[in-house]
Structures are given as structure tokens and as C-alpha cells.
């Protein structure tokens, strides 16, 4: 967090300070604002935590603290961190607690980068099963919403993958006009704006739709 914020701060301030047309007071105002944001992000990231006690789970995030009693929790799961594909320093596996309405709360720092994830989540699940009470029963409606939410997240990631993979064939398609003779009707269509503007979103939505339908059938 500290490294990322420092790099972003320096990268954002450098063009401001080298621009002689920007008044000095504006430069200092922006510098102080970014420094305050930097201090807040670092403080909040250090303060973030997952705390388990007799009443339930207390999750302190960057913006707010979420509280779930043991009887409110519908599930505690380990899930893949899809963002790890773009950041090699991010945890590959993270954990979530699902509340009474099916909304999920990420358990801060309960991931494979900071703890023995299998042991910690196993402990939390045992405590949850002991403390949730004999009257607790799974809510089928909430379970369905949890499954649908996971299917939507997987569909979005699949759509992004399809969009990225489509860049190579779409680029080759645009190059056709340079190396081959195409009909006049297609020449006006095979432009970068049309090919990329239609092809990439089309691949994204197609990949997302196919993934969601597959997950919906198997789920």
C-alpha cells in the first residue's frame, strides 16, 4: 500500500511541479491534499483487521467497519482473488463472510499472503457452527443469491479474458486492408474504430453471457 501510494503521489505531482504556468499556491494545495490522502490510506490500511469474538465478526476496512453476528452469517468461504492476475503481489486466495441478505464481506488480511488460510478459515467456520445457535438454518433464497453473485463475478472475469484474447484476431482483421484487397463495402467497415469499437465490447459481452449461462446451469 505504501509503495503504491508513494509512486502514485510522485507520478501525479511531478507534472504539476514542472509546469511553470501553474501558480505556486495551487502546487502546494495539491501537494498537501495528496499528502493528506496518502496519510489517510496508510493509516486505514494499518488499522484494517478482521476480529472474531463471542458475538461475531468485526471487519474493519478502509472505509467502514462491518459487524456480523454468528447467527447472521450464512457462509464463510475461500475464493479466488481475480485481481491477482493483474498484480503478482496480491493474494491468490481471499476469504469472505456472507451476511443475511447474501452480501459478502471480505475478511481483511485473512488470505494466503498473511495467514495459514486453510487453518484460519477452518477455525472461523468451527466457531461459527458452534456459536450460531440451534435455531440457525440455511436460507435457500440467500444461498441462491450467493451462487448468482459468484456466477456474475466469474462472468465479468470471463468477459475481460475474451476481450483481451480478441485483440490479436481483431488486429489481424484490421491489417487485411493493408495487405489484401477487400471489397469496397468491407473497406469502410474494417477501420480501427469500427473493428475495435465493436469487436472488443462484443467479445466481452459474448464471453460474459456464455460464462453466466454455464455457471447458471451447473450451479
Rosetta constraint file for C-alpha pairs under 8 A:
AtomPair CA 1 CA 5 HARMONIC 6.07 0.50
AtomPair CA 1 CA 41 HARMONIC 7.85 0.50
AtomPair CA 1 CA 42 HARMONIC 6.83 0.50
AtomPair CA 1 CA 45 HARMONIC 7.38 0.50
AtomPair CA 2 CA 6 HARMONIC 6.06 0.50
AtomPair CA 2 CA 42 HARMONIC 6.28 0.50
AtomPair CA 3 CA 7 HARMONIC 6.17 0.50
AtomPair CA 4 CA 8 HARMONIC 6.15 0.50
AtomPair CA 5 CA 9 HARMONIC 5.95 0.50
AtomPair CA 5 CA 38 HARMONIC 6.26 0.50
AtomPair CA 5 CA 41 HARMONIC 7.97 0.50
AtomPair CA 6 CA 10 HARMONIC 6.09 0.50
AtomPair CA 6 CA 38 HARMONIC 7.53 0.50
AtomPair CA 7 CA 11 HARMONIC 5.92 0.50
AtomPair CA 8 CA 12 HARMONIC 5.96 0.50
AtomPair CA 9 CA 13 HARMONIC 6.08 0.50
AtomPair CA 9 CA 34 HARMONIC 6.55 0.50
AtomPair CA 9 CA 35 HARMONIC 7.80 0.50
AtomPair CA 9 CA 38 HARMONIC 7.69 0.50
AtomPair CA 10 CA 14 HARMONIC 5.88 0.50
AtomPair CA 11 CA 15 HARMONIC 7.52 0.50
AtomPair CA 12 CA 16 HARMONIC 7.29 0.50
AtomPair CA 13 CA 17 HARMONIC 6.21 0.50
AtomPair CA 13 CA 30 HARMONIC 7.80 0.50
AtomPair CA 13 CA 31 HARMONIC 6.90 0.50
AtomPair CA 14 CA 18 HARMONIC 6.31 0.50
AtomPair CA 15 CA 19 HARMONIC 6.17 0.50
AtomPair CA 16 CA 22 HARMONIC 7.17 0.50
AtomPair CA 16 CA 27 HARMONIC 6.53 0.50
AtomPair CA 17 CA 22 HARMONIC 7.89 0.50
AtomPair CA 17 CA 27 HARMONIC 6.38 0.50
AtomPair CA 22 CA 26 HARMONIC 6.71 0.50
AtomPair CA 22 CA 27 HARMONIC 6.96 0.50
AtomPair CA 23 CA 27 HARMONIC 6.59 0.50
AtomPair CA 24 CA 28 HARMONIC 6.32 0.50
AtomPair CA 25 CA 29 HARMONIC 6.03 0.50
AtomPair CA 26 CA 30 HARMONIC 6.15 0.50
AtomPair CA 27 CA 31 HARMONIC 6.09 0.50
AtomPair CA 28 CA 32 HARMONIC 6.05 0.50
AtomPair CA 29 CA 33 HARMONIC 6.13 0.50
AtomPair CA 30 CA 34 HARMONIC 6.11 0.50
AtomPair CA 31 CA 35 HARMONIC 6.02 0.50
AtomPair CA 32 CA 36 HARMONIC 6.07 0.50
AtomPair CA 33 CA 37 HARMONIC 6.25 0.50
AtomPair CA 34 CA 38 HARMONIC 6.00 0.50
AtomPair CA 35 CA 39 HARMONIC 6.17 0.50
AtomPair CA 36 CA 40 HARMONIC 6.16 0.50
AtomPair CA 37 CA 41 HARMONIC 6.13 0.50
AtomPair CA 38 CA 42 HARMONIC 6.25 0.50
AtomPair CA 39 CA 43 HARMONIC 6.04 0.50
AtomPair CA 40 CA 44 HARMONIC 6.00 0.50
AtomPair CA 41 CA 45 HARMONIC 6.02 0.50
AtomPair CA 41 CA 62 HARMONIC 7.50 0.50
AtomPair CA 42 CA 46 HARMONIC 6.25 0.50
AtomPair CA 43 CA 47 HARMONIC 6.15 0.50
AtomPair CA 44 CA 48 HARMONIC 6.00 0.50
AtomPair CA 44 CA 61 HARMONIC 7.46 0.50
AtomPair CA 44 CA 62 HARMONIC 5.20 0.50
AtomPair CA 44 CA 63 HARMONIC 7.86 0.50
AtomPair CA 45 CA 61 HARMONIC 7.67 0.50
AtomPair CA 45 CA 62 HARMONIC 6.20 0.50
AtomPair CA 47 CA 60 HARMONIC 7.25 0.50
AtomPair CA 47 CA 61 HARMONIC 7.95 0.50
AtomPair CA 48 CA 59 HARMONIC 7.51 0.50
AtomPair CA 48 CA 60 HARMONIC 4.80 0.50
AtomPair CA 48 CA 61 HARMONIC 4.99 0.50
AtomPair CA 48 CA 62 HARMONIC 6.35 0.50
AtomPair CA 48 CA 108 HARMONIC 6.58 0.50
AtomPair CA 49 CA 59 HARMONIC 5.92 0.50
AtomPair CA 49 CA 60 HARMONIC 5.16 0.50
AtomPair CA 49 CA 61 HARMONIC 6.94 0.50
AtomPair CA 49 CA 107 HARMONIC 7.72 0.50
AtomPair CA 49 CA 108 HARMONIC 5.34 0.50
AtomPair CA 49 CA 109 HARMONIC 6.58 0.50
AtomPair CA 50 CA 57 HARMONIC 7.06 0.50
AtomPair CA 50 CA 58 HARMONIC 5.90 0.50
AtomPair CA 50 CA 59 HARMONIC 4.54 0.50
AtomPair CA 50 CA 60 HARMONIC 6.35 0.50
AtomPair CA 50 CA 107 HARMONIC 5.73 0.50
AtomPair CA 50 CA 108 HARMONIC 5.42 0.50
AtomPair CA 50 CA 109 HARMONIC 7.09 0.50
AtomPair CA 50 CA 110 HARMONIC 7.38 0.50
AtomPair CA 51 CA 57 HARMONIC 5.80 0.50
AtomPair CA 51 CA 58 HARMONIC 5.07 0.50
AtomPair CA 51 CA 59 HARMONIC 6.28 0.50
AtomPair CA 52 CA 56 HARMONIC 5.81 0.50
AtomPair CA 52 CA 57 HARMONIC 4.64 0.50
AtomPair CA 52 CA 58 HARMONIC 6.33 0.50
AtomPair CA 52 CA 124 HARMONIC 7.94 0.50
AtomPair CA 53 CA 57 HARMONIC 6.61 0.50
AtomPair CA 54 CA 131 HARMONIC 7.63 0.50
AtomPair CA 55 CA 69 HARMONIC 5.59 0.50
AtomPair CA 55 CA 70 HARMONIC 6.61 0.50
AtomPair CA 56 CA 67 HARMONIC 7.26 0.50
AtomPair CA 56 CA 68 HARMONIC 5.63 0.50
AtomPair CA 56 CA 69 HARMONIC 4.11 0.50
AtomPair CA 56 CA 70 HARMONIC 4.72 0.50
AtomPair CA 56 CA 128 HARMONIC 7.95 0.50
AtomPair CA 57 CA 67 HARMONIC 5.79 0.50
AtomPair CA 57 CA 68 HARMONIC 5.26 0.50
AtomPair CA 57 CA 69 HARMONIC 6.32 0.50
AtomPair CA 57 CA 70 HARMONIC 7.22 0.50
AtomPair CA 58 CA 65 HARMONIC 6.81 0.50
AtomPair CA 58 CA 66 HARMONIC 5.80 0.50
AtomPair CA 58 CA 67 HARMONIC 4.60 0.50
AtomPair CA 58 CA 68 HARMONIC 6.59 0.50
AtomPair CA 59 CA 65 HARMONIC 5.46 0.50
AtomPair CA 59 CA 66 HARMONIC 5.12 0.50
AtomPair CA 59 CA 67 HARMONIC 6.41 0.50
AtomPair CA 59 CA 105 HARMONIC 7.90 0.50
AtomPair CA 59 CA 106 HARMONIC 7.93 0.50
AtomPair CA 59 CA 107 HARMONIC 6.29 0.50
AtomPair CA 59 CA 108 HARMONIC 6.66 0.50
AtomPair CA 60 CA 64 HARMONIC 6.13 0.50
AtomPair CA 60 CA 65 HARMONIC 4.25 0.50
AtomPair CA 60 CA 66 HARMONIC 6.47 0.50
AtomPair CA 60 CA 108 HARMONIC 7.32 0.50
AtomPair CA 61 CA 65 HARMONIC 5.87 0.50
AtomPair CA 61 CA 66 HARMONIC 7.83 0.50
AtomPair CA 61 CA 108 HARMONIC 6.84 0.50
AtomPair CA 66 CA 105 HARMONIC 7.68 0.50
AtomPair CA 68 CA 72 HARMONIC 6.10 0.50
AtomPair CA 68 CA 73 HARMONIC 6.50 0.50
AtomPair CA 68 CA 99 HARMONIC 6.92 0.50
AtomPair CA 69 CA 73 HARMONIC 6.67 0.50
AtomPair CA 69 CA 132 HARMONIC 7.98 0.50
AtomPair CA 70 CA 128 HARMONIC 5.58 0.50
AtomPair CA 70 CA 131 HARMONIC 6.03 0.50
AtomPair CA 70 CA 132 HARMONIC 4.76 0.50
AtomPair CA 71 CA 128 HARMONIC 7.89 0.50
AtomPair CA 71 CA 131 HARMONIC 7.33 0.50
AtomPair CA 71 CA 132 HARMONIC 4.17 0.50
AtomPair CA 71 CA 133 HARMONIC 6.66 0.50
AtomPair CA 71 CA 136 HARMONIC 6.36 0.50
AtomPair CA 72 CA 99 HARMONIC 5.85 0.50
AtomPair CA 72 CA 100 HARMONIC 5.26 0.50
AtomPair CA 72 CA 132 HARMONIC 7.76 0.50
AtomPair CA 73 CA 97 HARMONIC 6.64 0.50
AtomPair CA 73 CA 98 HARMONIC 5.70 0.50
AtomPair CA 73 CA 99 HARMONIC 4.77 0.50
AtomPair CA 73 CA 100 HARMONIC 6.08 0.50
AtomPair CA 73 CA 128 HARMONIC 7.93 0.50
AtomPair CA 74 CA 97 HARMONIC 7.53 0.50
AtomPair CA 74 CA 98 HARMONIC 5.40 0.50
AtomPair CA 74 CA 99 HARMONIC 5.70 0.50
AtomPair CA 74 CA 100 HARMONIC 6.13 0.50
AtomPair CA 74 CA 102 HARMONIC 7.44 0.50
AtomPair CA 74 CA 138 HARMONIC 6.55 0.50
AtomPair CA 74 CA 139 HARMONIC 7.55 0.50
AtomPair CA 74 CA 142 HARMONIC 7.70 0.50
AtomPair CA 74 CA 143 HARMONIC 7.83 0.50
AtomPair CA 75 CA 97 HARMONIC 5.83 0.50
AtomPair CA 75 CA 98 HARMONIC 5.21 0.50
AtomPair CA 75 CA 99 HARMONIC 7.59 0.50
AtomPair CA 76 CA 95 HARMONIC 7.19 0.50
AtomPair CA 76 CA 96 HARMONIC 5.71 0.50
AtomPair CA 76 CA 97 HARMONIC 4.43 0.50
AtomPair CA 76 CA 98 HARMONIC 6.32 0.50
AtomPair CA 76 CA 121 HARMONIC 7.52 0.50
AtomPair CA 76 CA 124 HARMONIC 7.89 0.50
AtomPair CA 76 CA 125 HARMONIC 6.58 0.50
AtomPair CA 77 CA 95 HARMONIC 5.53 0.50
AtomPair CA 77 CA 96 HARMONIC 5.39 0.50
AtomPair CA 77 CA 97 HARMONIC 6.52 0.50
AtomPair CA 77 CA 121 HARMONIC 7.65 0.50
AtomPair CA 78 CA 93 HARMONIC 6.55 0.50
AtomPair CA 78 CA 94 HARMONIC 5.70 0.50
AtomPair CA 78 CA 95 HARMONIC 4.35 0.50
AtomPair CA 78 CA 96 HARMONIC 6.50 0.50
AtomPair CA 78 CA 121 HARMONIC 7.61 0.50
AtomPair CA 79 CA 93 HARMONIC 5.68 0.50
AtomPair CA 79 CA 94 HARMONIC 5.59 0.50
AtomPair CA 79 CA 95 HARMONIC 5.97 0.50
AtomPair CA 79 CA 96 HARMONIC 7.51 0.50
AtomPair CA 80 CA 92 HARMONIC 5.97 0.50
AtomPair CA 80 CA 93 HARMONIC 4.63 0.50
AtomPair CA 80 CA 94 HARMONIC 6.30 0.50
AtomPair CA 81 CA 91 HARMONIC 6.77 0.50
AtomPair CA 81 CA 92 HARMONIC 5.20 0.50
AtomPair CA 81 CA 93 HARMONIC 5.27 0.50
AtomPair CA 81 CA 94 HARMONIC 6.00 0.50
AtomPair CA 82 CA 92 HARMONIC 7.68 0.50
AtomPair CA 82 CA 157 HARMONIC 7.30 0.50
AtomPair CA 83 CA 87 HARMONIC 6.68 0.50
AtomPair CA 83 CA 90 HARMONIC 7.47 0.50
AtomPair CA 84 CA 88 HARMONIC 5.98 0.50
AtomPair CA 84 CA 89 HARMONIC 7.41 0.50
AtomPair CA 84 CA 90 HARMONIC 5.14 0.50
AtomPair CA 84 CA 91 HARMONIC 6.28 0.50
AtomPair CA 84 CA 92 HARMONIC 5.63 0.50
AtomPair CA 90 CA 113 HARMONIC 7.64 0.50
AtomPair CA 91 CA 111 HARMONIC 6.34 0.50
AtomPair CA 91 CA 112 HARMONIC 5.83 0.50
AtomPair CA 91 CA 113 HARMONIC 5.21 0.50
AtomPair CA 92 CA 111 HARMONIC 7.88 0.50
AtomPair CA 92 CA 112 HARMONIC 6.73 0.50
AtomPair CA 92 CA 113 HARMONIC 7.83 0.50
AtomPair CA 93 CA 111 HARMONIC 5.72 0.50
AtomPair CA 93 CA 112 HARMONIC 5.64 0.50
AtomPair CA 94 CA 106 HARMONIC 7.50 0.50
AtomPair CA 94 CA 107 HARMONIC 7.64 0.50
AtomPair CA 94 CA 110 HARMONIC 6.46 0.50
AtomPair CA 94 CA 111 HARMONIC 4.40 0.50
AtomPair CA 94 CA 112 HARMONIC 6.75 0.50
AtomPair CA 95 CA 106 HARMONIC 5.97 0.50
AtomPair CA 95 CA 107 HARMONIC 5.65 0.50
AtomPair CA 95 CA 110 HARMONIC 6.13 0.50
AtomPair CA 95 CA 111 HARMONIC 6.21 0.50
AtomPair CA 95 CA 121 HARMONIC 7.60 0.50
AtomPair CA 96 CA 104 HARMONIC 6.01 0.50
AtomPair CA 96 CA 105 HARMONIC 5.37 0.50
AtomPair CA 96 CA 106 HARMONIC 4.40 0.50
AtomPair CA 96 CA 107 HARMONIC 5.45 0.50
AtomPair CA 97 CA 104 HARMONIC 5.58 0.50
AtomPair CA 97 CA 105 HARMONIC 5.26 0.50
AtomPair CA 97 CA 106 HARMONIC 6.52 0.50
AtomPair CA 97 CA 107 HARMONIC 6.89 0.50
AtomPair CA 98 CA 102 HARMONIC 5.55 0.50
AtomPair CA 98 CA 103 HARMONIC 5.56 0.50
AtomPair CA 98 CA 104 HARMONIC 4.31 0.50
AtomPair CA 98 CA 105 HARMONIC 6.26 0.50
AtomPair CA 98 CA 146 HARMONIC 7.80 0.50
AtomPair CA 99 CA 103 HARMONIC 5.48 0.50
AtomPair CA 99 CA 104 HARMONIC 6.19 0.50
AtomPair CA 99 CA 105 HARMONIC 7.57 0.50
AtomPair CA 100 CA 142 HARMONIC 7.05 0.50
AtomPair CA 101 CA 142 HARMONIC 6.00 0.50
AtomPair CA 102 CA 142 HARMONIC 5.02 0.50
AtomPair CA 102 CA 143 HARMONIC 7.07 0.50
AtomPair CA 102 CA 145 HARMONIC 5.87 0.50
AtomPair CA 102 CA 146 HARMONIC 5.42 0.50
AtomPair CA 103 CA 146 HARMONIC 7.45 0.50
AtomPair CA 109 CA 113 HARMONIC 7.86 0.50
AtomPair CA 109 CA 114 HARMONIC 6.04 0.50
AtomPair CA 109 CA 115 HARMONIC 7.63 0.50
AtomPair CA 110 CA 114 HARMONIC 6.64 0.50
AtomPair CA 110 CA 115 HARMONIC 6.27 0.50
AtomPair CA 110 CA 117 HARMONIC 6.50 0.50
AtomPair CA 110 CA 120 HARMONIC 7.42 0.50
AtomPair CA 110 CA 121 HARMONIC 7.85 0.50
AtomPair CA 111 CA 115 HARMONIC 6.12 0.50
AtomPair CA 111 CA 116 HARMONIC 7.74 0.50
AtomPair CA 111 CA 117 HARMONIC 5.61 0.50
AtomPair CA 112 CA 116 HARMONIC 6.32 0.50
AtomPair CA 112 CA 117 HARMONIC 5.26 0.50
AtomPair CA 115 CA 120 HARMONIC 7.20 0.50
AtomPair CA 116 CA 120 HARMONIC 6.16 0.50
AtomPair CA 117 CA 121 HARMONIC 5.96 0.50
AtomPair CA 118 CA 122 HARMONIC 5.91 0.50
AtomPair CA 119 CA 123 HARMONIC 6.15 0.50
AtomPair CA 120 CA 124 HARMONIC 6.27 0.50
AtomPair CA 121 CA 125 HARMONIC 6.07 0.50
AtomPair CA 122 CA 126 HARMONIC 6.24 0.50
AtomPair CA 123 CA 127 HARMONIC 6.30 0.50
AtomPair CA 124 CA 128 HARMONIC 6.03 0.50
AtomPair CA 125 CA 129 HARMONIC 6.10 0.50
AtomPair CA 126 CA 130 HARMONIC 6.25 0.50
AtomPair CA 127 CA 131 HARMONIC 5.94 0.50
AtomPair CA 128 CA 132 HARMONIC 5.66 0.50
AtomPair CA 129 CA 133 HARMONIC 7.74 0.50
AtomPair CA 132 CA 136 HARMONIC 6.18 0.50
AtomPair CA 138 CA 143 HARMONIC 7.57 0.50
AtomPair CA 139 CA 143 HARMONIC 6.18 0.50
AtomPair CA 140 CA 144 HARMONIC 6.21 0.50
AtomPair CA 141 CA 145 HARMONIC 6.35 0.50
AtomPair CA 142 CA 146 HARMONIC 6.15 0.50
AtomPair CA 143 CA 147 HARMONIC 6.29 0.50
AtomPair CA 144 CA 148 HARMONIC 6.12 0.50
AtomPair CA 145 CA 149 HARMONIC 6.01 0.50
AtomPair CA 146 CA 150 HARMONIC 6.30 0.50
AtomPair CA 147 CA 151 HARMONIC 6.17 0.50
AtomPair CA 147 CA 219 HARMONIC 6.94 0.50
AtomPair CA 148 CA 152 HARMONIC 6.18 0.50
AtomPair CA 148 CA 216 HARMONIC 7.39 0.50
AtomPair CA 149 CA 153 HARMONIC 6.32 0.50
AtomPair CA 150 CA 154 HARMONIC 6.17 0.50
AtomPair CA 151 CA 155 HARMONIC 6.03 0.50
AtomPair CA 151 CA 211 HARMONIC 7.77 0.50
AtomPair CA 151 CA 212 HARMONIC 5.72 0.50
AtomPair CA 151 CA 215 HARMONIC 5.65 0.50
AtomPair CA 151 CA 216 HARMONIC 6.87 0.50
AtomPair CA 152 CA 156 HARMONIC 6.26 0.50
AtomPair CA 152 CA 212 HARMONIC 6.27 0.50
AtomPair CA 153 CA 157 HARMONIC 6.41 0.50
AtomPair CA 154 CA 158 HARMONIC 6.06 0.50
AtomPair CA 154 CA 211 HARMONIC 7.09 0.50
AtomPair CA 154 CA 212 HARMONIC 7.42 0.50
AtomPair CA 155 CA 159 HARMONIC 6.05 0.50
AtomPair CA 155 CA 207 HARMONIC 7.18 0.50
AtomPair CA 155 CA 208 HARMONIC 4.36 0.50
AtomPair CA 155 CA 209 HARMONIC 6.84 0.50
AtomPair CA 155 CA 210 HARMONIC 7.75 0.50
AtomPair CA 155 CA 211 HARMONIC 4.97 0.50
AtomPair CA 155 CA 212 HARMONIC 5.13 0.50
AtomPair CA 156 CA 160 HARMONIC 6.27 0.50
AtomPair CA 156 CA 208 HARMONIC 5.54 0.50
AtomPair CA 157 CA 161 HARMONIC 6.28 0.50
AtomPair CA 157 CA 208 HARMONIC 7.59 0.50
AtomPair CA 158 CA 162 HARMONIC 6.20 0.50
AtomPair CA 158 CA 204 HARMONIC 7.77 0.50
AtomPair CA 158 CA 207 HARMONIC 5.68 0.50
AtomPair CA 158 CA 208 HARMONIC 5.66 0.50
AtomPair CA 158 CA 211 HARMONIC 6.46 0.50
AtomPair CA 159 CA 163 HARMONIC 6.14 0.50
AtomPair CA 159 CA 203 HARMONIC 6.94 0.50
AtomPair CA 159 CA 204 HARMONIC 4.08 0.50
AtomPair CA 159 CA 205 HARMONIC 5.98 0.50
AtomPair CA 159 CA 206 HARMONIC 6.97 0.50
AtomPair CA 159 CA 207 HARMONIC 4.40 0.50
AtomPair CA 159 CA 208 HARMONIC 4.30 0.50
AtomPair CA 159 CA 209 HARMONIC 7.93 0.50
AtomPair CA 159 CA 211 HARMONIC 7.98 0.50
AtomPair CA 160 CA 164 HARMONIC 6.23 0.50
AtomPair CA 160 CA 204 HARMONIC 5.76 0.50
AtomPair CA 160 CA 207 HARMONIC 7.85 0.50
AtomPair CA 161 CA 165 HARMONIC 6.13 0.50
AtomPair CA 161 CA 204 HARMONIC 7.64 0.50
AtomPair CA 161 CA 207 HARMONIC 7.83 0.50
AtomPair CA 162 CA 166 HARMONIC 6.02 0.50
AtomPair CA 162 CA 203 HARMONIC 5.60 0.50
AtomPair CA 162 CA 204 HARMONIC 5.64 0.50
AtomPair CA 162 CA 207 HARMONIC 5.59 0.50
AtomPair CA 163 CA 167 HARMONIC 6.81 0.50
AtomPair CA 163 CA 200 HARMONIC 5.15 0.50
AtomPair CA 163 CA 201 HARMONIC 6.88 0.50
AtomPair CA 163 CA 202 HARMONIC 7.92 0.50
AtomPair CA 163 CA 203 HARMONIC 5.10 0.50
AtomPair CA 163 CA 204 HARMONIC 4.78 0.50
AtomPair CA 163 CA 207 HARMONIC 7.92 0.50
AtomPair CA 164 CA 200 HARMONIC 7.78 0.50
AtomPair CA 165 CA 169 HARMONIC 7.97 0.50
AtomPair CA 166 CA 170 HARMONIC 6.02 0.50
AtomPair CA 166 CA 199 HARMONIC 7.52 0.50
AtomPair CA 166 CA 200 HARMONIC 6.47 0.50
AtomPair CA 166 CA 203 HARMONIC 6.59 0.50
AtomPair CA 167 CA 171 HARMONIC 5.95 0.50
AtomPair CA 167 CA 196 HARMONIC 7.89 0.50
AtomPair CA 167 CA 200 HARMONIC 7.10 0.50
AtomPair CA 168 CA 172 HARMONIC 6.34 0.50
AtomPair CA 169 CA 173 HARMONIC 6.10 0.50
AtomPair CA 170 CA 174 HARMONIC 6.35 0.50
AtomPair CA 170 CA 195 HARMONIC 6.53 0.50
AtomPair CA 170 CA 196 HARMONIC 6.87 0.50
AtomPair CA 170 CA 199 HARMONIC 6.97 0.50
AtomPair CA 171 CA 175 HARMONIC 6.39 0.50
AtomPair CA 172 CA 176 HARMONIC 6.58 0.50
AtomPair CA 173 CA 177 HARMONIC 7.99 0.50
AtomPair CA 173 CA 190 HARMONIC 7.28 0.50
AtomPair CA 173 CA 195 HARMONIC 7.88 0.50
AtomPair CA 174 CA 178 HARMONIC 7.94 0.50
AtomPair CA 174 CA 190 HARMONIC 5.69 0.50
AtomPair CA 174 CA 191 HARMONIC 6.34 0.50
AtomPair CA 174 CA 192 HARMONIC 6.41 0.50
AtomPair CA 174 CA 195 HARMONIC 6.98 0.50
AtomPair CA 175 CA 179 HARMONIC 6.66 0.50
AtomPair CA 176 CA 180 HARMONIC 5.42 0.50
AtomPair CA 176 CA 181 HARMONIC 7.64 0.50
AtomPair CA 176 CA 182 HARMONIC 7.55 0.50
AtomPair CA 177 CA 181 HARMONIC 6.41 0.50
AtomPair CA 177 CA 182 HARMONIC 6.42 0.50
AtomPair CA 177 CA 187 HARMONIC 6.73 0.50
AtomPair CA 177 CA 190 HARMONIC 7.26 0.50
AtomPair CA 182 CA 186 HARMONIC 6.38 0.50
AtomPair CA 182 CA 187 HARMONIC 6.18 0.50
AtomPair CA 183 CA 187 HARMONIC 6.22 0.50
AtomPair CA 184 CA 188 HARMONIC 6.84 0.50
AtomPair CA 185 CA 189 HARMONIC 7.07 0.50
AtomPair CA 186 CA 190 HARMONIC 5.99 0.50
AtomPair CA 187 CA 191 HARMONIC 7.33 0.50
AtomPair CA 189 CA 194 HARMONIC 6.25 0.50
AtomPair CA 189 CA 195 HARMONIC 7.38 0.50
AtomPair CA 190 CA 194 HARMONIC 6.51 0.50
AtomPair CA 190 CA 195 HARMONIC 5.89 0.50
AtomPair CA 191 CA 195 HARMONIC 5.92 0.50
AtomPair CA 192 CA 196 HARMONIC 5.71 0.50
AtomPair CA 192 CA 197 HARMONIC 7.61 0.50
AtomPair CA 193 CA 197 HARMONIC 5.29 0.50
AtomPair CA 193 CA 198 HARMONIC 7.97 0.50
AtomPair CA 194 CA 198 HARMONIC 5.70 0.50
AtomPair CA 194 CA 199 HARMONIC 7.68 0.50
AtomPair CA 195 CA 199 HARMONIC 5.35 0.50
AtomPair CA 195 CA 200 HARMONIC 7.84 0.50
AtomPair CA 196 CA 200 HARMONIC 5.45 0.50
AtomPair CA 196 CA 201 HARMONIC 7.99 0.50
AtomPair CA 197 CA 201 HARMONIC 6.82 0.50
AtomPair CA 198 CA 202 HARMONIC 5.87 0.50
AtomPair CA 199 CA 203 HARMONIC 6.02 0.50
AtomPair CA 200 CA 204 HARMONIC 6.20 0.50
AtomPair CA 201 CA 205 HARMONIC 6.19 0.50
AtomPair CA 202 CA 206 HARMONIC 6.02 0.50
AtomPair CA 203 CA 207 HARMONIC 5.98 0.50
AtomPair CA 204 CA 208 HARMONIC 6.10 0.50
AtomPair CA 205 CA 209 HARMONIC 5.96 0.50
AtomPair CA 206 CA 210 HARMONIC 6.16 0.50
AtomPair CA 207 CA 211 HARMONIC 6.08 0.50
AtomPair CA 208 CA 212 HARMONIC 6.08 0.50
AtomPair CA 209 CA 213 HARMONIC 6.15 0.50
AtomPair CA 210 CA 214 HARMONIC 6.14 0.50
AtomPair CA 211 CA 215 HARMONIC 6.12 0.50
AtomPair CA 212 CA 216 HARMONIC 5.90 0.50
AtomPair CA 213 CA 217 HARMONIC 6.15 0.50
AtomPair CA 214 CA 218 HARMONIC 6.25 0.50
AtomPair CA 215 CA 219 HARMONIC 5.57 0.50
